[in-house]
Amino acid sequence: GGMASAAPASVTSALAAAWAADPAGRLLLSAWAVTAVGVTTRAILLRRRARTRSKEQQQQQESKVEDSPSTASGATIDGAAGGTDPQREEPPTATKQQTPFRRVLTLAVPSWRTRPVLWVGVLTSGIALRLLVSIKVNSEIGVLGSLLAKREWASLLRCQLGYALWAVPASLLAALQKYAATQASLSMRTRLQHHVHQGYAEAASLPLSLSAAGETVQRATGDTKSFCDAAVQMYEALAKPLIEVTLLSAKLASMMGGVQLMQCYGFFLFAGCWTRFVGPSISTMSGDVAAAEGKLVAAHAQVAEYAEEIAMSGGGCLEAGALDGHLNALASRSRTLSLQHFCSESLDSYVVRYLGILAAFTTMMPAVAKSAADHATLGDPTEYFLTCLHLLVNVGMACRDLFGAGKAAGTARAMATRVAVLMDSLASAPSATLVHTPADQDAPLIEMSNLGVDRPDGTRLLRGLTLALSPGQRVLVLGPNGVGKSSLLRAILGLWPAAEGELRLNVPHDKVVVLPQRPYVPSNLSLKALMLYPATEHDAIWGVADATLLEALEWAGLGAHATGAADLHRPELVQGLSGGEQQRLAATRLYLRKPSLAIMDEPTSACEPAFERLLFSYCVANAISLVTIAHKKDLGAYHTHQLLLEPNGSAKYIEVNEGLAGTGSSSNVSEEGVLC
């Protein structure tokens, strides 16, 4: 009778005394004390080390920003002073202060009227309904235990039927919860990756953006998926426990009293806060694993892209060793993360779940003892005990999930940081050249005034470049390797910013054709799509007759690849094309479009001389202005001017065949022949 009326503190004291009297109990209590002190001390040291490392990284970042060159200083591209595009204004200060997690989440869920919010609502409803059903199921379990103890077999069998019936909606709601979570993550990922794809299309300089981000494939695919999954898991880890605690607390308070329930919650709160404190940051470890995964994916992509070259060079073993190195780094970081998850899960499970059950059992003891004297109020002790125990176990699990939400949040933050790097690089690249049509059709197609071009690292390649390319003029750009020939083309096309001076490209976009040394010929497109790339069925040129396309293939020496109009629409015909055939196929774009300006970077380096003569003769015959990069000086016969780039950044602009030009005027050359 004394135990039945004793305060909960007396139950705890009695329990501690009983354990202290037992050798196994003393060993367990000692192990608890040693583990608590050791784990807490380790956590304090790790947190101090993490803060120190964070400060060092921040200082390094600030020093890099201070030392980085201002490549766009003083430059004017297409009349926009200072290299600033009025269409790309600086974001407001409030946006800059947003965390990467909040920024990426806003892109994935821009408003309340979106599909992710709809599925999150379904998820929340499923959680609440499932918990209501679970309360009923737990009550049925308590009744079953009571009937079994009383050996009331007929009632027990009827109660089993009720339990089986209630299990049906419980199972359906559990499946609905998982389905809604999957759909919420998928809809978020769809929106987020759509922003990435739009960033590819709208980036001022896609090559610079992707180079700055690094590990683009992993950031754009794997990391976006991981972020969306982790964000939904974080919501579940917060919403589900809160709903559980709210609904179950009302039921438990009516059964065991508010004082005992608050004591039980006090234990869960203390245990959850402690396990959260002693666990190191999952965010940093998850970010390290994602970075290692990105490097491995990039290495595999590189091998796949250059498989033939690697095989010809006999570099298979070297590449395999490099891949193994990336794999070992990924495995090492993954093992570290898995070990941390193992330790955290073990500690959380033992402290919050199993010791939570023990705490729940202990807090119920006074009420169970009281039931002997007040049976009418509490009902059957066995049914009461089993029902309360199951409900308290669920509360303990909910508290564990609630305090474990920090792990999901850490993963989400790590993935958001990686995705934000890609988003920022796509949005912050230097402004591209604006293409516009001049009112005067005889105006120069390209105008450069005191133009300077830098590498992305700030190294100056070209300086003081001033020239004007009039319609019908063709300039051959010559110079040794690394002098800046391709960099000049990148500046003209807006892929790289001008470091200084002014650059204007006065040609409509659809009147410019670019032929790089390595043409883009993906094997999943048809011959027609490749010949008209990047046009689609919505563009006027898409309506060109099949006979014209076949004529272009014959002109390029590729007539054998399409014997009829049907072959133009078969993507498999472009598979296995040699490098020279790919350059020929790309040249059909020039043949079909007949542009005002063609910008070419060694477009026939893999072709025989006969086709090279054919291509440049076609450009001369059709008065197509050219900017051509090459190492063959004999191509000067097809050009009106030569631009000779020097290693010191200077250049000479020389007239060689002005009579070949359809229109235009002579260029200005100083007495020394140096560009003025």
ZAMARGU-4260 file (C-alpha; in steps of 0.2 Angstrom, whole numbers, plus 5000, padded with zeros to 4 digits):
<rodrens>
0) 5000/5000/5000 | 5015/5012/5003 | 5022/5009/4986 | 5005/5013/4978 | 5003/5030/4986
5) 5022/5035/4985 | 5028/5049/4974 | 5037/5045/4958 | 5053/5051/4966 | 5051/5036/4978
10) 5049/5024/4964 | 5065/5031/4956 | 5074/5029/4972 | 5068/5012/4975 | 5073/5007/4957
15) 5091/5014/4959 | 5093/5006/4976 | 5088/4989/4969 | 5100/4991/4955 | 5114/4996/4966
20) 5112/4981/4976 | 5114/4969/4961 | 5132/4967/4954 | 5125/4968/4936 | 5116/4984/4941
25) 5131/4992/4948 | 5141/4988/4932 | 5127/4995/4921 | 5126/5011/4931 | 5145/5013/4930
30) 5145/5010/4912 | 5132/5024/4910 | 5142/5036/4920 | 5158/5032/4910 | 5149/5033/4893
35) 5140/5049/4897 | 5156/5058/4903 | 5167/5051/4888 | 5154/5055/4875 | 5150/5072/4881
40) 5168/5077/4882 | 5172/5070/4865 | 5157/5081/4858 | 5164/5096/4866 | 5181/5094/4859
45) 5174/5090/4841 | 5163/5106/4842 | 5178/5117/4847 | 5188/5109/4832 | 5174/5112/4820
50) 5172/5130/4825 | 5191/5133/4823 | 5190/5124/4806 | 5175/5135/4801 | 5184/5151/4805
55) 5200/5146/4796 | 5189/5142/4780 | 5180/5158/4782 | 5197/5168/4783 | 5203/5158/4767
60) 5187/5162/4758 | 5189/5181/4762 | 5207/5181/4757 | 5203/5173/4740 | 5189/5186/4737
65) 5202/5200/4741 | 5215/5193/4730 | 5204/5189/4715 | 5206/5200/4700 | 5192/5211/4694
70) 5191/5205/4676 | 5176/5215/4671 | 5183/5232/4678 | 5182/5245/4665 | 5175/5234/4651
75) 5161/5238/4640 | 5152/5224/4630 | 5139/5230/4617 | 5138/5247/4625 | 5134/5241/4643
80) 5147/5251/4653 | 5157/5241/4666 | 5152/5225/4659 | 5135/5226/4668 | 5120/5220/4660
85) 5104/5230/4665 | 5094/5214/4663 | 5105/5206/4677 | 5103/5217/4692 | 5110/5213/4708
90) 5098/5204/4720 | 5092/5213/4735 | 5102/5212/4751 | 5088/5201/4759 | 5090/5188/4746
95) 5109/5188/4748 | 5107/5185/4767 | 5096/5169/4764 | 5105/5153/4769 | 5108/5141/4755
100) 5094/5129/4762 | 5081/5143/4761 | 5086/5149/4744 | 5086/5131/4736 | 5069/5127/4746
105) 5061/5143/4739 | 5066/5137/4721 | 5059/5120/4724 | 5043/5126/4733 | 5040/5144/4727
110) 5023/5147/4734 | 5009/5138/4743 | 4999/5134/4727 | 5011/5121/4720 | 5011/5103/4718
115) 5024/5100/4732 | 5013/5109/4745 | 4998/5098/4739 | 5008/5082/4742 | 5014/5088/4759
120) 4996/5091/4764 | 4992/5074/4759 | 5007/5068/4769 | 5001/5077/4784 | 4984/5071/4783
125) 4990/5053/4781 | 5001/5055/4796 | 4986/5062/4807 | 4974/5049/4801 | 4986/5035/4804
130) 4990/5040/4821 | 4971/5041/4826 | 4970/5023/4819 | 4985/5018/4829 | 4978/5024/4845
135) 4963/5013/4842 | 4974/4998/4837 | 4984/5001/4853 | 4968/5000/4863 | 4963/4984/4854
140) 4980/4977/4859 | 4977/4982/4877 | 4960/4973/4877 | 4968/4958/4869 | 4981/4956/4883
145) 4968/4959/4896 | 4956/4945/4889 | 4970/4933/4887 | 4975/4935/4905 | 4957/4932/4910
150) 4956/4917/4898 | 4939/4924/4891 | 4941/4915/4874 | 4925/4920/4866 | 4928/4938/4869
155) 4946/4936/4864 | 4941/4929/4847 | 4929/4943/4843 | 4942/4956/4848 | 4955/4948/4837
160) 4942/4951/4822 | 4941/4969/4827 | 4960/4971/4827 | 4961/4963/4810 | 4948/4975/4803
165) 4957/4991/4811 | 4974/4985/4804 | 4967/4987/4786 | 4966/5006/4786 | 4982/5007/4797
170) 4991/4998/4783 | 4983/5009/4769 | 4987/5025/4778 | 5005/5019/4781 | 5007/5016/4762
175) 4999/5032/4758 | 5011/5041/4769 | 5026/5034/4760 | 5018/5037/4743 | 5014/5055/4747
180) 5032/5058/4753 | 5039/5051/4737 | 5028/5062/4727 | 5032/5077/4737 | 5051/5074/4734
185) 5048/5071/4716 | 5038/5086/4713 | 5051/5097/4722 | 5065/5089/4712 | 5056/5092/4695
190) 5054/5111/4699 | 5072/5112/4706 | 5080/5103/4691 | 5069/5114/4679 | 5078/5129/4687
195) 5095/5121/4683 | 5090/5118/4665 | 5084/5135/4663 | 5100/5141/4671 | 5109/5131/4657
200) 5099/5140/4644 | 5100/5158/4652 | 5118/5158/4659 | 5128/5172/4653 | 5143/5161/4650
205) 5138/5142/4652 | 5157/5136/4651 | 5163/5148/4664 | 5148/5144/4675 | 5150/5125/4675
210) 5168/5127/4677 | 5166/5137/4692 | 5154/5125/4700 | 5163/5109/4697 | 5155/5092/4698
215) 5141/5098/4688 | 5133/5081/4684 | 5133/5076/4703 | 5126/5093/4708 | 5113/5094/4695
220) 5106/5077/4697 | 5111/5067/4713 | 5113/5082/4724 | 5096/5089/4719 | 5088/5072/4722
225) 5096/5070/4739 | 5091/5088/4744 | 5073/5085/4740 | 5073/5068/4749 | 5081/5075/4764
230) 5069/5090/4765 | 5054/5079/4764 | 5062/5067/4777 | 5065/5082/4788 | 5047/5088/4787
235) 5041/5070/4791 | 5054/5070/4806 | 5046/5086/4812 | 5028/5084/4808 | 5025/5066/4812
240) 5032/5067/4830 | 5023/5083/4834 | 5006/5076/4828 | 5010/5060/4837 | 5014/5069/4853
245) 4999/5080/4852 | 4987/5066/4849 | 4994/5053/4860 | 4997/5066/4874 | 4978/5069/4875
250) 4974/5050/4877 | 4988/5047/4889 | 4984/5062/4900 | 4967/5055/4903 | 4974/5038/4907
255) 4989/5041/4918 | 4987/5059/4924 | 4996/5075/4919 | 5010/5074/4932 | 5016/5057/4927
260) 5015/5061/4908 | 5026/5077/4911 | 5039/5067/4920 | 5040/5055/4906 | 5041/5069/4893
265) 5055/5077/4904 | 5065/5062/4902 | 5062/5061/4883 | 5067/5080/4882 | 5083/5078/4892
270) 5088/5062/4882 | 5084/5069/4865 | 5094/5085/4869 | 5109/5076/4875 | 5110/5063/4861
275) 5108/5078/4849 | 5122/5087/4857 | 5135/5073/4858 | 5132/5068/4839 | 5144/5077/4827
280) 5138/5086/4812 | 5131/5074/4799 | 5130/5089/4787 | 5149/5091/4785 | 5150/5072/4782
285) 5136/5071/4770 | 5144/5085/4760 | 5160/5076/4759 | 5152/5060/4753 | 5143/5070/4740
290) 5159/5079/4734 | 5168/5062/4733 | 5153/5055/4723 | 5154/5070/4711 | 5172/5067/4708
295) 5169/5049/4704 | 5155/5052/4692 | 5165/5066/4683 | 5180/5053/4681 | 5168/5040/4674
300) 5161/5053/4662 | 5178/5058/4656 | 5183/5040/4653 | 5167/5037/4643 | 5170/5053/4633
305) 5188/5049/4628 | 5187/5030/4628 | 5194/5028/4611 | 5208/5040/4614 | 5212/5031/4630
310) 5212/5014/4622 | 5223/5020/4608 | 5236/5027/4620 | 5236/5012/4631 | 5230/5022/4646
315) 5217/5010/4652 | 5227/5005/4668 | 5231/5023/4672 | 5213/5028/4671 | 5208/5012/4681
320) 5220/5017/4694 | 5213/5035/4695 | 5195/5028/4696 | 5200/5017/4710 | 5208/5032/4719
325) 5191/5041/4718 | 5182/5026/4723 | 5193/5023/4738 | 5190/5041/4743 | 5172/5039/4742
330) 5172/5022/4751 | 5182/5030/4765 | 5171/5045/4768 | 5155/5034/4766 | 5162/5022/4779
335) 5165/5037/4791 | 5147/5043/4788 | 5140/5025/4790 | 5150/5023/4806 | 5144/5039/4813
340) 5126/5034/4808 | 5129/5018/4817 | 5135/5026/4833 | 5121/5039/4833 | 5107/5026/4829
345) 5114/5015/4843 | 5114/5029/4856 | 5098/5036/4850 | 5089/5019/4851 | 5096/5014/4868
350) 5094/5031/4877 | 5078/5037/4869 | 5069/5021/4864 | 5073/5008/4877 | 5077/5019/4892
355) 5062/5029/4887 | 5051/5013/4888 | 5059/5010/4905 | 5056/5028/4910 | 5038/5026/4904
360) 5036/5010/4914 | 5043/5018/4930 | 5031/5033/4928 | 5016/5021/4926 | 5020/5011/4942
365) 5011/5023/4954 | 4995/5024/4943 | 4995/5005/4942 | 4998/5003/4960 | 4983/5015/4963
370) 4972/5005/4952 | 4972/4991/4965 | 4963/5003/4977 | 4953/5012/4963 | 4949/4999/4951
375) 4933/5007/4945 | 4942/5022/4939 | 4956/5015/4930 | 4948/4999/4924 | 4957/4982/4922
380) 4976/4985/4927 | 4982/4973/4913 | 4973/4982/4899 | 4978/4999/4906 | 4996/4994/4907
385) 4997/4987/4890 | 4988/5001/4882 | 4998/5015/4891 | 5014/5005/4887 | 5011/5005/4868
390) 5006/5023/4868 | 5021/5028/4878 | 5032/5018/4867 | 5025/5027/4852 | 5028/5044/4861
395) 5046/5038/4864 | 5048/5034/4846 | 5041/5051/4841 | 5052/5060/4853 | 5067/5051/4846
400) 5062/5055/4828 | 5059/5073/4833 | 5076/5075/4840 | 5083/5065/4826 | 5076/5077/4813
405) 5093/5087/4815 | 5101/5073/4805 | 5089/5075/4790 | 5091/5093/4792 | 5110/5092/4791
410) 5109/5081/4776 | 5097/5094/4768 | 5108/5108/4772 | 5124/5100/4765 | 5115/5096/4749
415) 5107/5113/4748 | 5124/5121/4749 | 5131/5110/4735 | 5116/5114/4724 | 5117/5133/4728
420) 5135/5133/4722 | 5128/5127/4705 | 5114/5140/4705 | 5125/5154/4710 | 5138/5150/4697
425) 5124/5150/4683 | 5117/5166/4689 | 5133/5176/4693 | 5144/5172/4677 | 5149/5188/4668
430) 5137/5196/4656 | 5136/5189/4639 | 5138/5199/4623 | 5121/5207/4617 | 5117/5203/4599
435) 5107/5216/4590 | 5103/5221/4572 | 5110/5238/4567 | 5100/5251/4557 | 5113/5253/4544
440) 5116/5237/4535 | 5134/5242/4530 | 5139/5245/4548 | 5153/5233/4554 | 5148/5216/4559
445) 5161/5216/4573 | 5168/5231/4582 | 5182/5230/4595 | 5190/5245/4603 | 5205/5243/4615
450) 5198/5226/4619 | 5207/5216/4632 | 5203/5197/4636 | 5208/5188/4652 | 5208/5170/4656
455) 5196/5165/4670 | 5210/5165/4682 | 5214/5184/4678 | 5229/5181/4667 | 5229/5194/4653
460) 5229/5186/4635 | 5225/5200/4624 | 5226/5219/4626 | 5223/5235/4616 | 5214/5225/4602
465) 5205/5238/4590 | 5197/5233/4573 | 5181/5233/4563 | 5175/5218/4552 | 5164/5225/4538
470) 5151/5214/4528 | 5160/5203/4516 | 5177/5204/4525 | 5185/5188/4531 | 5199/5188/4545
475) 5211/5173/4548 | 5217/5173/4566 | 5234/5166/4567 | 5247/5163/4581 | 5256/5150/4592
480) 5247/5139/4604 | 5240/5147/4620 | 5241/5165/4613 | 5223/5168/4615 | 5215/5164/4598
485) 5200/5153/4605 | 5199/5165/4619 | 5195/5179/4607 | 5181/5169/4599 | 5174/5166/4616
490) 5174/5185/4620 | 5166/5188/4603 | 5152/5175/4607 | 5150/5182/4625 | 5156/5166/4633
495) 5170/5176/4641 | 5169/5194/4647 | 5179/5208/4640 | 5192/5213/4653 | 5193/5230/4646
500) 5188/5240/4631 | 5172/5239/4620 | 5166/5224/4610 | 5150/5225/4599 | 5143/5211/4588
505) 5130/5219/4576 | 5123/5203/4569 | 5106/5195/4572 | 5108/5179/4581 | 5100/5169/4567
510) 5113/5176/4555 | 5128/5169/4564 | 5134/5151/4562 | 5148/5144/4574 | 5159/5129/4568
515) 5170/5124/4583 | 5184/5111/4580 | 5174/5098/4590 | 5156/5100/4584 | 5142/5095/4595
520) 5134/5079/4587 | 5124/5069/4600 | 5120/5052/4594 | 5101/5053/4600 | 5097/5066/4587
525) 5092/5063/4569 | 5102/5069/4554 | 5089/5083/4551 | 5090/5089/4569 | 5109/5089/4568
530) 5110/5099/4552 | 5097/5112/4558 | 5104/5112/4576 | 5099/5121/4587 | 5082/5124/4578
535) 5066/5115/4583 | 5050/5112/4574 | 5044/5129/4580 | 5058/5138/4569 | 5055/5143/4551
540) 5071/5134/4545 | 5063/5118/4551 | 5052/5118/4536 | 5066/5117/4524 | 5063/5103/4510
545) 5070/5086/4512 | 5078/5088/4495 | 5088/5103/4501 | 5094/5093/4516 | 5100/5079/4505
550) 5108/5091/4493 | 5118/5098/4508 | 5123/5081/4513 | 5129/5078/4495 | 5139/5094/4496
555) 5147/5089/4512 | 5152/5072/4505 | 5140/5063/4516 | 5127/5058/4504 | 5130/5039/4507
560) 5123/5041/4525 | 5105/5046/4518 | 5099/5037/4503 | 5082/5045/4505 | 5071/5057/4514
565) 5066/5044/4527 | 5085/5042/4533 | 5085/5061/4538 | 5074/5056/4553 | 5083/5041/4559
570) 5095/5045/4574 | 5105/5029/4573 | 5113/5034/4556 | 5124/5047/4565 | 5132/5034/4577
575) 5150/5030/4573 | 5154/5045/4563 | 5172/5049/4562 | 5179/5066/4568 | 5180/5072/4550
580) 5163/5066/4546 | 5156/5076/4561 | 5165/5091/4555 | 5157/5089/4538 | 5140/5087/4545
585) 5142/5102/4556 | 5147/5112/4540 | 5130/5108/4532 | 5123/5121/4545 | 5133/5134/4536
590) 5127/5128/4519 | 5109/5128/4524 | 5108/5144/4534 | 5120/5155/4522 | 5124/5167/4537
595) 5130/5184/4537 | 5144/5179/4549 | 5153/5162/4552 | 5164/5160/4567 | 5175/5145/4565
600) 5189/5137/4576 | 5199/5125/4565 | 5182/5118/4557 | 5191/5106/4545 | 5206/5100/4556
605) 5200/5082/4553 | 5195/5084/4535 | 5205/5081/4519 | 5211/5097/4510 | 5198/5095/4496
610) 5183/5098/4508 | 5193/5112/4516 | 5194/5121/4499 | 5176/5117/4496 | 5170/5125/4512
615) 5180/5141/4511 | 5177/5143/4493 | 5158/5142/4497 | 5160/5156/4510 | 5169/5167/4497
620) 5156/5164/4484 | 5142/5168/4495 | 5150/5183/4503 | 5150/5176/4520 | 5160/5186/4533
625) 5172/5175/4542 | 5182/5175/4558 | 5193/5159/4556 | 5205/5152/4568 | 5218/5141/4560
630) 5237/5136/4560 | 5237/5135/4541 | 5244/5151/4533 | 5238/5145/4516 | 5220/5148/4521
635) 5224/5166/4519 | 5220/5164/4501 | 5201/5164/4506 | 5202/5178/4518 | 5204/5197/4516
640) 5213/5200/4532 | 5224/5192/4545 | 5225/5195/4563 | 5242/5189/4570 | 5242/5187/4589
645) 5258/5188/4598 | 5263/5180/4615 | 5265/5196/4623 | 5246/5201/4621 | 5249/5212/4606
650) 5242/5209/4588 | 5244/5214/4570 | 5229/5217/4558 | 5235/5215/4540 | 5225/5217/4524
655) 5230/5202/4512 | 5216/5201/4499 | 5204/5216/4500 | 5199/5212/4482 | 5190/5196/4489
660) 5178/5206/4500 | 5161/5209/4494 | 5160/5225/4503 | 5169/5235/4516 | 5183/5246/4518
665) 5202/5245/4522 | 5207/5243/4540 | 5218/5255/4550 | 5236/5249/4552 | 5249/5260/4560
670) 5266/5263/4552 | 5274/5249/4562 | 5260/5237/4558 | 5254/5235/4576 | 5235/5236/4579
675) 5229/5253/4583
</rodrens>
